[in-house]
Amino acid sequence: MTRLRAQDTNLCGVSAAIAVIDGKWKTWLLWLLESGPHRPGELRRKIPRISEKMLTQALREMETDGLVHREVHDVVPPKTVYSLTEFGRELSELLGPLSDWGHRRLDRLTEARTVS
């Protein structure tokens, strides 16, 4: 359902943005790729709970949505490298303030649990 929403042109802007980053792993992948290009194995080691299938699926969806660039080097064994596109880098930068807000929310939740 989310993939259909990511292609729907009749959404509000916030819903359109959320449809592209929806899921458990995409924001984490954006964050990791901010630091530079990564091979799939590197990404998998940095996100130990992600399965090979889910990593491949998330990266393919992000490539379809124009967030990441997939480069395949013609060597043996084949070498694939993922990096953020300018569009993906822009989204990643815009998520910074949202991340800050999320951390403040978590701090408030921790504080509320400590007080009660």
ABEGO torsion letter per residue (X at the ends): XAAAAAABAABBAAAAAAAAABEAAAAAAAAAAAAEBBBAAAAAAABAABBAAAAAAAAAAAAAAGABBBBBBBBOBBBBBBBBBAAAAAAAAAAAAAAAAAAAAAAAAAAAAAAX
